[in-house]
Amino acid sequence: MADAASGREGLEQQRRELPDSPGVYVFRDRSGEALYVGKANSIRKRVASHFAGKGGGLGAGLGGTGGMLDRVDSIETLVTQTEAEALLAEQSFIKRLRPRFNIRLRDDKSYPYIAISLDEDYPRVYFTRERHRPGRAYFGPFSSAKRVRETLDLLGKLFQYRTCEGPEPGRRSGVPCLDYYIKRCQAPCVDYIERAEYRANIDAIVDFLSGRYREIAGDLEARMEEASGQQDFERAALFRDRLGAVNSLMERQRVAGSSMGSADLIGVAVEGTDANAQVFQVRDGVLAERQGFYLTGGEERGAADVTESFLLQYYAAAPSVPPRVVVGRELHGRAEVLAEALGSERDSAVEVRVAERGDLRRLRELAERNAELALAQDRLRQEHRRQRRAEALDALQQELGLERLPVRIEAYDISNLGETHTVASMVVFEGGAPKKSDYRKFKIRGEADSANGGPDDFASMREVLTRRIGRYLEQADLSPHDRDRDGSFSALPDLIVIDGGKGQLSAGLGVLEPLTERGVAVVSLAKRVEEVFVPGRPGSIRLERRSEALQTLQRVRDEAHRFAIGFHRTRRDQAMTASVLDGVRGVGPARKRALLAHFGSPDRLLAASREELEAVPGVPGKLAREIHRQLNRAG
């Protein structure tokens, strides 16, 4: 209690010394984990308002929710010149620290984009989830992979671009691939289209994805007339068909007069800790795109906070910001600061306005209704999934005769693929759903070789489980306040699933006694025949193939297998890349890190072309060519 009291006194002292200036503040717990990131025109006053609950005590919850402030142990600050700078800094901190109690886009790490390889002679248009490559144009983020593929399908029909990666297949054979014959590519690899005309098609795709439909229509009409004047009626017909398709699309999706210009209209719905935001992208009066995004946070927030947070996160991920962003009345009083922040992202003025009348108000209200509907549907889906998972866990308890409901399940798998770099995975399911924040990877340290010199999965499994138990026992006798921030190891599972048969189960049981004494159940699931082995039973249990119980075990086991194989491949590729680069004169640790950071993964570095290597900052052309030669030799 004395320690807790002194901690509170230290926090009170920190609060008194906070700056009365614009900036960002970070609440951290005792272990240093970021709990919440906020911004304010006055850091001191804003932080004081968080703690100004009943009696002004630490138990007053942020935004009316208790619990979070009890965990605050320290406050960090960053002072900025303006409130707009604080807004941008706040989002940067949230993206980097991912604090539990902030509003965040759900699955914000993996939204898809459309990319165009403008750095190539004949650019490709392709699906990607990354946007870090120089010389590439990116469009998005899109709310689903399906929406990206539908757009790519439409673009392929209209503009016939190449999709082949690396050297074009026709260069060597002299014959175009299937895409040419189904009218999805104009075969630049065998010179069936001139480079200038192919580039003009790519420019049209850029205009299309940017919503510049009138420019596309004007360009297609001019190219059609030019081809007709040259009596090249086949090309003229091609441009005519494209022009008709673009005009038809414009008319089908027209929602206002072209005088509206370009704007994004934002609608937000909030219920509890969940929210949905809809973005209607209007370009020249045409609804160019409609995107929906789910947001989540550790506590309830008002519509104004959610809208502001969404706008900053969305446009930080978007390659461009439109000249106008239309929002609801909840942002009265905040629009000017938001406009300043978004304008700094766009490098030109952005108008953030509240629509009071006309088409802008009608469309923004439509976006809001769509957000409300999407949020209601999502909550129904989540409830249905929760119910099915609960039924599956209940069935699993009954089928396996478990003493308690397996709310928390841990699964372990070993991966070596018959090679070195043996690794293991631990995956966690809570309430029947993956809890990816608790997944862990292990590098096998001990002597895990069998008598014939190959990897010994039994020894590897014993090592992993021993390490897991050791981490649990270290934390078990500590108070919750003193425990390691890594809750993955301090939590006690209800069920442990080991990939394999009787042998793997025996290897695991030999070291799991400290957990089984605490009521943790252990089973193994054998592949192929899907037999379940349970301690104390002479034979296996055969669950019904379509039973929810077996499918739950399979999902857990397969996820552990996937996670282990992914880690093994990463280690193997890193070792291979490092060994190749070690043999290149002029590539030291710093350049090695720069190369891997530039390409994002060993796989991409190994597949890099000479031109891509030459584009890496700090790598001279001669060295890039030598790296390319060595990588090709290794491949």
C-alpha positions as CSV (number, residue, x, y, z in Angstrom):
1,M,0.0,0.0,0.0
2,A,2.9,2.3,0.7
3,D,4.2,1.7,-2.8
4,A,0.8,2.5,-4.3
5,A,0.5,5.6,-2.2
6,S,4.0,6.8,-3.3
7,G,3.1,6.1,-6.9
8,R,0.0,8.2,-6.6
9,E,2.0,11.0,-5.0
10,G,4.5,10.9,-7.8
11,L,1.7,11.0,-10.4
12,E,0.2,14.0,-8.7
13,Q,3.6,15.7,-8.8
14,Q,3.8,15.0,-12.5
15,R,0.4,16.4,-13.1
16,R,1.2,19.6,-11.4
17,E,4.3,20.0,-13.6
18,L,2.6,19.4,-16.9
19,P,3.0,22.2,-19.5
20,D,0.1,24.6,-20.2
21,S,0.8,24.3,-23.9
22,P,-0.6,22.5,-27.0
23,G,0.8,19.0,-27.4
24,V,0.4,15.2,-26.9
25,Y,0.4,13.2,-23.6
26,V,0.8,9.5,-23.1
27,F,-0.6,7.6,-20.1
28,R,1.6,4.6,-19.2
29,D,1.2,1.8,-16.7
30,R,3.9,0.6,-14.3
31,S,5.4,-1.7,-16.9
32,G,5.7,1.1,-19.4
33,E,2.9,0.0,-21.7
34,A,1.0,2.9,-23.3
35,L,-2.6,2.9,-22.2
36,Y,-3.9,6.1,-23.9
37,V,-2.6,8.9,-26.1
38,G,-4.3,12.2,-26.1
39,K,-3.9,15.7,-27.6
40,A,-4.9,19.1,-26.2
41,N,-4.6,22.8,-26.6
42,S,-3.4,22.8,-23.0
43,I,-1.9,19.5,-21.8
44,R,-2.2,20.5,-18.1
45,K,-5.9,21.3,-18.3
46,R,-6.8,18.4,-20.5
47,V,-5.1,15.8,-18.2
48,A,-6.7,17.5,-15.2
49,S,-10.1,17.0,-16.8
50,H,-9.5,13.2,-17.0
51,F,-8.9,13.0,-13.3
52,A,-11.7,15.4,-12.3
53,G,-14.2,12.6,-11.5
54,K,-16.0,12.0,-8.3
55,G,-13.7,13.4,-5.6
56,G,-11.0,14.1,-8.2
57,G,-9.5,10.7,-7.5
58,L,-7.7,8.3,-9.7
59,G,-10.7,6.0,-10.0
60,A,-12.5,8.5,-12.2
61,G,-12.7,6.8,-15.6
62,L,-11.7,8.3,-18.9
63,G,-14.9,9.4,-20.6
64,G,-17.0,7.9,-17.9
65,T,-15.5,4.4,-17.9
66,G,-13.7,3.3,-14.7
67,G,-10.6,1.2,-14.4
68,M,-8.1,2.8,-16.9
69,L,-6.9,5.7,-14.7
70,D,-6.2,3.3,-11.8
71,R,-3.5,1.8,-14.0
72,V,-1.8,5.1,-14.9
73,D,1.7,5.2,-13.4
74,S,3.4,8.0,-15.4
75,I,2.6,10.6,-18.0
76,E,4.8,11.6,-21.0
77,T,4.3,14.7,-23.0
78,L,5.4,16.2,-26.3
79,V,4.9,20.0,-26.7
80,T,3.9,21.3,-30.2
81,Q,3.5,24.8,-31.6
82,T,-0.2,24.5,-32.6
83,E,-3.2,22.3,-31.9
84,A,-3.1,21.1,-35.5
85,E,0.4,19.8,-35.0
86,A,-0.8,18.1,-31.8
87,L,-3.5,16.3,-33.8
88,L,-1.0,14.9,-36.3
89,A,1.5,13.9,-33.6
90,E,-1.3,12.2,-31.7
91,Q,-2.1,9.9,-34.6
92,S,1.5,9.2,-35.2
93,F,1.8,8.1,-31.5
94,I,-1.4,6.0,-31.7
95,K,-0.1,4.2,-34.9
96,R,3.3,3.4,-33.3
97,L,2.2,2.6,-29.7
98,R,-1.3,1.1,-30.4
99,P,-2.6,2.0,-26.9
100,R,-5.5,-0.1,-25.7
101,F,-7.9,2.7,-24.8
102,N,-7.7,4.8,-28.1
103,I,-10.0,4.6,-31.0
104,R,-8.4,2.6,-33.8
105,L,-9.4,1.4,-37.2
106,R,-10.1,-2.3,-37.0
107,D,-7.4,-4.3,-38.9
108,D,-5.6,-1.1,-39.7
109,K,-2.4,-3.0,-40.5
110,S,-3.7,-4.7,-43.5
111,Y,-6.1,-2.5,-45.6
112,P,-5.6,-3.2,-49.3
113,Y,-4.5,-0.8,-52.1
114,I,-4.2,-0.7,-55.8
115,A,-0.6,0.0,-57.0
116,I,0.8,1.0,-60.4
117,S,4.4,0.4,-61.1
118,L,5.2,3.7,-62.8
119,D,8.9,3.0,-62.5
120,E,8.6,0.2,-65.1
121,D,8.6,0.8,-68.9
122,Y,5.3,-0.9,-69.2
123,P,3.7,-0.4,-65.8
124,R,1.6,-3.1,-64.0
125,V,-1.6,-2.5,-62.0
126,Y,-1.9,-4.8,-59.1
127,F,-3.3,-5.6,-55.6
128,T,-1.1,-4.9,-52.6
129,R,-1.3,-4.3,-48.9
130,E,1.9,-2.2,-48.7
131,R,2.7,1.3,-50.0
132,H,6.3,1.9,-49.4
133,R,8.0,1.1,-52.8
134,P,9.4,4.2,-54.5
135,G,8.3,4.8,-58.1
136,R,4.8,3.3,-57.4
137,A,1.4,5.1,-57.3
138,Y,-1.0,3.9,-54.7
139,F,-4.8,4.2,-54.5
140,G,-6.8,3.4,-51.4
141,P,-7.1,2.3,-48.7
142,F,-10.0,0.0,-49.7
143,S,-12.2,-1.5,-47.0
144,S,-12.1,-5.0,-48.5
145,A,-9.9,-7.1,-50.8
146,K,-13.1,-8.0,-52.8
147,R,-13.7,-4.3,-53.6
148,V,-10.1,-4.0,-54.9
149,R,-10.4,-7.1,-57.1
150,E,-13.8,-5.9,-58.5
151,T,-12.1,-2.6,-59.4
152,L,-9.1,-4.3,-61.0
153,D,-11.5,-6.5,-63.0
154,L,-13.3,-3.4,-64.4
155,L,-10.0,-1.7,-65.2
156,G,-8.7,-4.8,-67.0
157,K,-11.8,-4.8,-69.2
158,L,-11.5,-1.1,-69.9
159,F,-7.8,-0.5,-70.3
160,Q,-6.1,-3.9,-70.8
161,Y,-2.9,-3.6,-68.8
162,R,-0.3,-6.2,-68.1
163,T,-0.3,-8.2,-64.8
164,C,2.8,-10.4,-65.2
165,E,5.4,-9.8,-62.6
166,G,9.1,-9.5,-63.6
167,P,10.1,-10.2,-67.2
168,E,7.2,-10.3,-69.6
169,P,6.5,-13.9,-70.8
170,G,6.3,-13.0,-74.4
171,R,9.8,-11.6,-74.6
172,R,11.4,-15.0,-74.6
173,S,8.8,-17.0,-76.6
174,G,7.6,-14.3,-79.0
175,V,4.0,-15.3,-78.3
176,P,1.7,-13.3,-76.0
177,C,0.1,-15.0,-73.0
178,L,-3.6,-15.9,-72.5
179,D,-4.4,-12.4,-71.2
180,Y,-4.0,-11.0,-74.7
181,Y,-6.5,-13.5,-76.2
182,I,-9.1,-12.7,-73.6
183,K,-8.6,-9.0,-74.2
184,R,-7.1,-8.2,-70.8
185,C,-3.7,-7.2,-72.0
186,Q,-2.4,-5.6,-75.3
187,A,0.8,-7.6,-75.2
188,P,3.5,-4.9,-74.9
189,C,6.0,-7.9,-74.5
190,V,5.7,-8.7,-78.2
191,D,5.3,-5.0,-79.3
192,Y,1.7,-5.3,-80.2
193,I,1.2,-1.8,-78.6
194,E,3.6,1.2,-78.7
195,R,5.1,2.3,-75.4
196,A,3.5,5.8,-75.7
197,E,0.0,4.4,-76.2
198,Y,0.4,1.9,-73.4
199,R,1.5,4.8,-71.1
200,A,-1.6,6.8,-72.2
201,N,-3.7,3.8,-71.0
202,I,-1.9,3.9,-67.7
203,D,-2.5,7.6,-67.4
204,A,-6.2,6.9,-68.0
205,I,-6.2,4.4,-65.2
206,V,-4.6,6.9,-62.8
207,D,-7.3,9.4,-63.8
208,F,-10.0,6.8,-63.3
209,L,-8.8,5.9,-59.8
210,S,-8.4,9.6,-59.0
211,G,-12.0,10.2,-60.1
212,R,-11.1,12.5,-63.0
213,Y,-13.8,11.0,-65.3
214,R,-14.3,14.1,-67.5
215,E,-10.6,14.1,-68.3
216,I,-10.7,10.4,-69.3
217,A,-13.8,10.9,-71.5
218,G,-12.2,13.9,-73.2
219,D,-8.9,12.0,-73.8
220,L,-10.7,8.9,-75.2
221,E,-12.8,11.0,-77.5
222,A,-9.7,12.7,-78.9
223,R,-7.9,9.4,-79.4
224,M,-10.9,7.9,-81.1
225,E,-11.1,10.8,-83.5
226,E,-7.4,10.7,-84.2
227,A,-7.5,6.9,-85.0
228,S,-10.6,7.5,-87.2
229,G,-8.8,10.2,-89.1
230,Q,-5.9,7.8,-89.7
231,Q,-8.5,5.3,-90.9
232,D,-7.4,2.9,-88.1
233,F,-11.0,1.9,-87.5
234,E,-10.1,-1.1,-85.2
235,R,-8.4,1.2,-82.7
236,A,-11.1,3.8,-83.1
237,A,-13.7,1.2,-82.2
238,L,-11.7,0.2,-79.2
239,F,-11.6,3.8,-77.9
240,R,-15.3,4.2,-78.7
241,D,-16.2,1.2,-76.6
242,R,-14.0,2.5,-73.7
243,L,-15.7,5.9,-74.0
244,G,-19.1,4.3,-73.9
245,A,-18.2,2.3,-70.8
246,V,-16.9,5.3,-69.0
247,N,-19.9,7.5,-69.9
248,S,-22.2,4.7,-68.8
249,L,-20.4,4.4,-65.5
250,M,-20.6,8.1,-64.9
251,E,-24.3,8.3,-65.5
252,R,-25.1,5.2,-63.4
253,Q,-23.1,6.7,-60.4
254,R,-24.0,10.3,-60.8
255,V,-25.3,11.6,-57.5
256,A,-25.1,15.4,-58.1
257,G,-24.3,18.0,-60.7
258,S,-20.7,18.3,-61.9
259,S,-20.6,21.7,-60.3
260,M,-20.2,20.0,-56.9
261,G,-16.6,19.2,-57.8
262,S,-14.7,16.7,-55.6
263,A,-15.4,16.0,-52.0
264,D,-15.3,13.2,-49.4
265,L,-18.5,13.0,-47.4
266,I,-18.1,11.3,-44.0
267,G,-20.8,9.6,-42.0
268,V,-20.2,8.0,-38.6
269,A,-22.3,5.8,-36.3
270,V,-21.2,5.0,-32.7
271,E,-22.6,2.4,-30.3
272,G,-20.7,1.6,-27.1
273,T,-17.0,1.0,-27.9
274,D,-17.7,0.2,-31.5
275,A,-18.2,2.5,-34.5
276,N,-18.5,2.5,-38.2
277,A,-17.4,5.3,-40.6
278,Q,-18.5,5.6,-44.2
279,V,-16.6,7.6,-46.8
280,F,-18.5,8.7,-50.0
281,Q,-15.9,9.8,-52.5
282,V,-17.6,12.2,-55.0
283,R,-15.6,13.3,-58.0
284,D,-17.2,15.6,-60.6
285,G,-20.7,14.8,-59.2
286,V,-20.1,11.1,-59.6
287,L,-19.9,8.7,-56.6
288,A,-16.5,7.3,-57.5
289,E,-16.1,5.1,-54.4
290,R,-17.9,4.2,-51.2
291,Q,-15.8,2.7,-48.4
292,G,-16.9,1.5,-44.9
293,F,-14.5,1.1,-42.0
294,Y,-15.0,-0.4,-38.5
295,L,-13.4,1.3,-35.5
296,T,-12.9,0.1,-32.0
297,G,-11.7,1.5,-28.7
298,G,-11.2,0.6,-25.1
299,E,-14.1,2.7,-24.0
300,E,-17.1,4.7,-25.1
301,R,-16.6,7.9,-27.1
302,G,-18.8,10.6,-28.6
303,A,-19.4,10.9,-32.3
304,A,-17.1,14.0,-32.5
305,D,-14.1,12.2,-31.0
306,V,-14.6,9.2,-33.3
307,T,-15.1,11.3,-36.4
308,E,-11.9,13.3,-35.7
309,S,-9.9,10.3,-34.9
310,F,-11.1,8.4,-38.0
311,L,-10.4,11.3,-40.4
312,L,-6.8,11.6,-39.2
313,Q,-6.1,7.8,-39.4
314,Y,-7.9,7.4,-42.7
315,Y,-6.1,10.3,-44.5
316,A,-2.8,9.3,-43.0
317,A,-3.1,6.0,-44.8
318,A,-4.6,7.5,-48.0
319,P,-2.1,8.6,-50.7
320,S,-4.1,11.9,-51.3
321,V,-6.6,14.2,-49.5
322,P,-9.4,15.8,-51.5
323,P,-9.9,19.6,-51.4
324,R,-13.1,19.3,-49.4
325,V,-14.1,17.0,-46.6
326,V,-17.8,17.2,-45.5
327,V,-18.7,16.2,-41.9
328,G,-21.6,16.2,-39.5
329,R,-22.7,18.9,-37.1
330,E,-20.8,17.1,-34.2
331,L,-17.6,18.7,-35.5
332,H,-18.7,22.3,-35.1
333,G,-15.8,24.1,-33.6
334,R,-13.2,21.5,-34.6
335,A,-13.4,21.9,-38.4
336,E,-10.8,24.7,-38.6
337,V,-8.1,22.8,-36.7
338,L,-8.9,19.6,-38.6
339,A,-8.6,21.5,-41.9
340,E,-5.2,22.8,-40.9
341,A,-4.0,19.3,-39.9
342,L,-5.3,17.7,-43.1
343,G,-3.9,20.5,-45.2
344,S,-0.4,19.9,-43.9
345,E,-0.8,16.2,-45.1
346,R,-2.0,17.4,-48.6
347,D,0.5,20.3,-48.9
348,S,-2.4,22.5,-49.9
349,A,-5.6,23.9,-48.4
350,V,-8.3,21.5,-47.4
351,E,-11.8,22.7,-46.5
352,V,-13.5,20.8,-43.7
353,R,-17.1,21.9,-43.5
354,V,-20.4,21.0,-42.1
355,A,-23.1,20.5,-44.8
356,E,-26.2,22.5,-44.0
357,R,-28.3,22.1,-47.2
358,G,-28.4,20.8,-50.7
359,D,-26.7,17.8,-52.3
360,L,-23.8,17.8,-49.8
361,R,-26.2,17.5,-46.8
362,R,-28.3,14.8,-48.5
363,L,-25.2,12.7,-49.4
364,R,-23.6,13.1,-46.0
365,E,-26.8,12.0,-44.3
366,L,-27.0,9.1,-46.6
367,A,-23.4,8.2,-45.6
368,E,-24.5,8.4,-41.9
369,R,-27.5,6.1,-42.5
370,N,-25.2,3.6,-44.2
371,A,-22.8,3.8,-41.2
372,E,-25.7,3.1,-38.8
373,L,-26.9,0.1,-40.9
374,A,-23.4,-1.3,-41.2
375,L,-22.8,-1.0,-37.5
376,A,-26.1,-2.7,-36.6
377,Q,-25.4,-5.6,-39.1
378,D,-21.9,-6.0,-37.7
379,R,-23.1,-6.3,-34.1
380,L,-25.6,-8.9,-35.2
381,R,-22.9,-10.9,-36.9
382,Q,-20.6,-10.6,-33.9
383,E,-23.4,-11.8,-31.6
384,H,-24.1,-14.8,-33.9
385,R,-20.4,-15.7,-34.0
386,R,-20.2,-15.4,-30.2
387,Q,-23.1,-17.7,-29.8
388,R,-21.7,-20.3,-32.2
389,R,-18.3,-20.2,-30.5
390,A,-19.9,-20.6,-27.1
391,E,-21.8,-23.7,-28.3
392,A,-18.6,-25.1,-29.8
393,L,-16.7,-24.7,-26.5
394,D,-19.6,-26.3,-24.6
395,A,-19.6,-29.3,-27.0
396,L,-15.8,-29.6,-26.7
397,Q,-16.1,-29.7,-22.9
398,Q,-18.7,-32.5,-23.1
399,E,-17.0,-34.6,-25.8
400,L,-13.6,-34.6,-24.1
401,G,-14.9,-34.8,-20.5
402,L,-13.1,-31.6,-19.4
403,E,-13.6,-30.4,-15.9
404,R,-14.1,-26.7,-16.9
405,L,-15.1,-24.8,-20.0
406,P,-12.1,-24.3,-22.3
407,V,-12.4,-20.5,-22.5
408,R,-8.6,-20.0,-23.0
409,I,-7.0,-22.6,-25.3
410,E,-3.3,-22.6,-26.1
411,A,-1.8,-24.7,-29.0
412,Y,1.8,-25.5,-29.7
413,D,3.5,-26.7,-32.9
414,I,7.1,-27.4,-34.0
415,S,8.4,-26.5,-37.5
416,N,11.8,-27.5,-39.0
417,L,10.8,-28.7,-42.5
418,G,13.6,-31.3,-42.2
419,E,16.2,-28.5,-42.0
420,T,17.9,-26.3,-39.4
421,H,16.3,-23.2,-37.8
422,T,13.9,-25.3,-35.7
423,V,11.2,-23.1,-34.3
424,A,7.9,-23.4,-32.3
425,S,4.7,-21.5,-32.1
426,M,2.2,-20.8,-29.4
427,V,-1.3,-19.6,-30.4
428,V,-4.1,-18.6,-28.1
429,F,-7.8,-18.7,-28.6
430,E,-10.1,-17.0,-26.1
431,G,-13.8,-17.6,-26.2
432,G,-13.3,-19.6,-29.4
433,A,-11.6,-16.8,-31.3
434,P,-7.9,-16.1,-32.0
435,K,-6.2,-13.7,-29.6
436,K,-3.3,-12.7,-31.8
437,S,-1.8,-10.3,-29.3
438,D,-1.0,-13.4,-27.1
439,Y,0.7,-15.4,-29.9
440,R,4.3,-16.2,-29.3
441,K,7.3,-17.6,-31.3
442,F,10.1,-19.6,-29.9
443,K,13.6,-20.3,-31.3
444,I,14.7,-23.8,-30.2
445,R,17.8,-23.4,-28.2
446,G,18.6,-26.9,-26.9
447,E,20.0,-30.0,-28.4
448,A,17.0,-31.2,-30.3
449,D,18.6,-33.8,-32.5
450,S,17.5,-37.5,-32.6
451,A,19.9,-40.4,-32.8
452,N,19.9,-40.4,-36.6
453,G,21.0,-36.7,-36.7
454,G,17.7,-35.2,-37.6
455,P,15.5,-32.8,-35.7
456,D,13.8,-34.2,-32.6
457,D,10.3,-32.8,-32.3
458,F,9.7,-34.4,-28.9
459,A,12.8,-32.7,-27.4
460,S,11.7,-29.4,-29.1
461,M,8.2,-29.7,-27.7
462,R,9.6,-30.4,-24.2
463,E,11.8,-27.4,-24.4
464,V,9.0,-25.0,-25.5
465,L,6.6,-26.2,-22.8
466,T,9.3,-26.0,-20.1
467,R,10.0,-22.4,-21.1
468,R,6.3,-21.6,-21.1
469,I,5.8,-23.1,-17.7
470,G,8.8,-21.3,-16.3
471,R,7.4,-17.9,-17.5
472,Y,4.1,-18.7,-15.8
473,L,5.6,-19.8,-12.5
474,E,7.8,-16.6,-12.4
475,Q,4.6,-14.5,-12.5
476,A,2.2,-16.7,-10.6
477,D,3.1,-15.5,-7.1
478,L,3.3,-11.8,-8.0
479,S,0.5,-9.3,-7.5
480,P,-1.3,-8.2,-10.7
481,H,0.3,-4.8,-10.3
482,D,3.8,-6.3,-10.3
483,R,3.4,-8.9,-13.1
484,D,5.1,-8.7,-16.4
485,R,3.2,-6.7,-19.0
486,D,3.3,-9.9,-21.1
487,G,-0.1,-11.3,-20.1
488,S,0.3,-14.2,-22.6
489,F,2.5,-16.1,-20.2
490,S,0.9,-15.0,-16.9
491,A,-2.5,-16.2,-17.9
492,L,-3.4,-19.8,-17.1
493,P,-5.0,-21.8,-20.0
494,D,-8.0,-24.1,-19.6
495,L,-6.8,-26.4,-22.3
496,I,-3.5,-27.0,-24.1
497,V,-3.5,-28.6,-27.5
498,I,-0.4,-30.3,-28.8
499,D,0.0,-31.1,-32.5
500,G,0.7,-34.8,-32.9
501,G,-0.2,-38.2,-31.5
502,K,0.5,-40.2,-28.4
503,G,4.2,-39.5,-28.5
504,Q,3.9,-35.8,-28.6
505,L,1.3,-35.9,-25.8
506,S,3.6,-38.0,-23.6
507,A,6.5,-35.5,-24.2
508,G,4.3,-32.7,-23.2
509,L,2.8,-34.3,-20.1
510,G,6.3,-35.0,-18.8
511,V,6.9,-31.3,-18.2
512,L,3.3,-29.9,-17.8
513,E,2.7,-31.3,-14.3
514,P,2.8,-27.8,-12.6
515,L,-0.1,-26.7,-14.9
516,T,-2.1,-30.0,-14.8
517,E,-2.0,-29.7,-11.0
518,R,-3.8,-26.4,-11.4
519,G,-6.6,-27.9,-13.5
520,V,-5.2,-27.3,-17.0
521,A,-6.3,-30.1,-19.4
522,V,-3.9,-31.3,-22.1
523,V,-4.8,-33.1,-25.4
524,S,-3.1,-33.9,-28.7
525,L,-4.7,-33.9,-32.1
526,A,-3.1,-36.3,-34.7
527,K,-3.2,-35.3,-38.4
528,R,-4.8,-37.3,-41.2
529,V,-7.3,-39.4,-39.1
530,E,-7.9,-36.5,-36.7
531,E,-7.7,-38.6,-33.6
532,V,-7.8,-36.8,-30.2
533,F,-5.6,-38.3,-27.5
534,V,-6.4,-37.6,-23.8
535,P,-4.2,-38.5,-20.8
536,G,-5.4,-41.6,-18.9
537,R,-7.3,-43.1,-21.9
538,P,-5.8,-46.2,-23.6
539,G,-7.3,-45.3,-27.0
540,S,-8.0,-42.2,-29.0
541,I,-11.3,-40.3,-29.2
542,R,-12.9,-40.0,-32.7
543,L,-15.1,-36.9,-32.8
544,E,-17.8,-36.6,-35.5
545,R,-16.2,-35.1,-38.6
546,R,-18.7,-32.2,-38.8
547,S,-18.9,-31.6,-35.1
548,E,-18.3,-28.1,-33.8
549,A,-15.9,-29.6,-31.1
550,L,-13.6,-31.2,-33.7
551,Q,-13.7,-28.1,-36.0
552,T,-12.7,-25.9,-33.0
553,L,-9.7,-28.2,-32.3
554,Q,-8.7,-28.2,-36.0
555,R,-8.9,-24.4,-36.2
556,V,-6.6,-24.1,-33.2
557,R,-4.2,-26.8,-34.4
558,D,-4.0,-25.4,-38.0
559,E,-3.4,-21.9,-36.8
560,A,-0.5,-23.1,-34.6
561,H,0.9,-24.9,-37.7
562,R,0.5,-21.8,-40.0
563,F,2.1,-19.6,-37.4
564,A,5.1,-21.9,-36.9
565,I,5.7,-22.4,-40.6
566,G,5.6,-18.7,-41.2
567,F,8.2,-18.0,-38.5
568,H,10.4,-20.8,-39.8
569,R,10.4,-19.5,-43.4
570,T,11.2,-16.0,-42.1
571,R,14.2,-17.3,-40.2
572,R,15.4,-19.4,-43.1
573,D,15.1,-16.5,-45.6
574,Q,16.8,-14.1,-43.2
575,A,19.7,-16.6,-42.8
576,M,19.9,-17.2,-46.5
577,T,19.8,-13.4,-47.4
578,A,22.4,-12.6,-44.7
579,S,24.8,-15.3,-45.9
580,V,24.5,-14.0,-49.5
581,L,25.1,-10.4,-48.4
582,D,28.0,-11.4,-46.2
583,G,29.8,-12.4,-49.3
584,V,29.4,-9.0,-51.0
585,R,32.2,-6.6,-50.5
586,G,30.9,-3.2,-49.3
587,V,27.8,-4.5,-47.6
588,G,28.2,-4.1,-43.9
589,P,25.6,-4.4,-41.1
590,A,24.2,-0.9,-41.8
591,R,23.7,-1.5,-45.5
592,K,22.2,-4.9,-44.8
593,R,19.6,-3.3,-42.5
594,A,18.9,-0.6,-45.1
595,L,18.3,-3.2,-47.8
596,L,16.0,-5.2,-45.7
597,A,14.1,-2.1,-44.5
598,H,13.8,-0.8,-48.1
599,F,12.2,-4.0,-49.5
600,G,10.3,-5.0,-46.3
601,S,11.2,-8.7,-46.3
602,P,13.9,-11.1,-47.3
603,D,11.6,-12.6,-50.0
604,R,11.3,-9.2,-51.7
605,L,15.0,-8.6,-51.5
606,L,15.8,-12.0,-53.1
607,A,13.3,-11.2,-55.9
608,A,14.5,-7.6,-56.5
609,S,15.6,-6.6,-60.0
610,R,18.8,-4.8,-60.7
611,E,16.9,-1.5,-61.2
612,E,15.1,-1.9,-57.9
613,L,18.4,-2.5,-56.1
614,E,20.0,0.6,-57.8
615,A,17.1,2.7,-56.5
616,V,17.9,1.9,-52.8
617,P,19.3,5.1,-51.1
618,G,22.9,4.8,-50.2
619,V,23.7,1.8,-52.5
620,P,25.9,2.8,-55.5
621,G,25.1,1.4,-58.9
622,K,28.2,-0.9,-59.1
623,L,27.4,-2.4,-55.6
624,A,23.7,-2.9,-56.6
625,R,24.8,-4.8,-59.7
626,E,27.1,-7.0,-57.6
627,I,24.3,-7.7,-55.0
628,H,22.0,-8.6,-57.9
629,R,24.5,-11.0,-59.3
630,Q,25.1,-12.7,-55.9
631,L,21.3,-13.0,-55.2
632,N,20.7,-14.5,-58.6
633,R,23.5,-17.0,-58.0
634,A,22.0,-17.9,-54.6
635,G,18.5,-18.3,-56.1
